[in-house]
Amino acid sequence: QVQLVESGGGLVQPGGSLRLSCTASGTIFGWDMGWYRQAPGKQRELVASISKRDRTSYTDSVKGRFTISRDNAKGTVYLQMNGLNPDDTAVYYCNARYMDESWWGQGTQVTVSS
């Protein structure tokens, strides 16, 4: 059973930064990883992804502000978030995919407010 644990969320002022971490219970080598978010009353959306070959992709609203990266040896994927604004407020979830399997973390709350 794969476990994903997110950390790094919190309350930040507009314009601030946070770095989210997602650590797996084992290696993430060969896995495709992603960060999703879900705001109240909205559907969960893919924010950023990084493939097993380190190809990255971002939703338009975060391009130029967020950066996804991975450390396979540590079993960890990161989401560096800069220039945060209130529209980024959501629960952020880590997702891991390998072959036909998919796993989710429990989520970490990010709140952007003055």
C-alpha positions, 0 to 999 in steps of 0.5 A, spaced: 500 500 500 503 506 497 502 512 502 503 519 500 504 525 505 503 532 503 506 538 508 508 545 507 501 548 507 498 554 511 496 561 511 500 566 507 499 573 505 498 575 497 504 575 494 507 570 498 510 563 497 510 556 500 513 550 498 509 543 498 512 537 499 509 530 498 513 524 500 511 517 498 512 511 502 517 508 497 521 510 491 517 514 486 522 512 480 518 511 474 512 514 477 508 520 474 507 525 479 502 531 480 499 536 484 491 537 484 487 542 488 480 543 490 477 549 492 470 550 496 464 548 491 469 547 485 472 541 482 478 538 483 483 540 478 490 538 476 495 544 477 502 541 475 505 534 473 511 531 472 512 525 468 517 519 470 522 523 464 521 529 468 517 533 463 513 538 466 506 541 465 502 546 468 495 549 468 495 556 465 493 560 471 499 558 475 504 558 469 510 562 471 509 562 478 509 555 480 514 550 479 514 542 480 520 538 481 522 531 484 527 527 488 526 520 486 531 518 491 527 521 497 521 519 494 518 526 494 515 531 489 515 538 491 511 544 488 514 551 489 508 556 489 510 564 488 506 570 487 500 567 491 493 570 490 487 568 493 484 564 487 490 559 489 486 558 496 484 550 496 486 544 499 492 541 495 493 534 493 498 529 491 497 524 486 502 518 484 501 514 478 504 507 476 502 503 470 494 502 472 495 504 479 493 511 482 494 514 489 492 520 493 495 524 499 490 526 504 491 534 502 494 540 505 490 546 506 493 553 502 490 559 504 492 566 501 489 572 505 491 578 508 
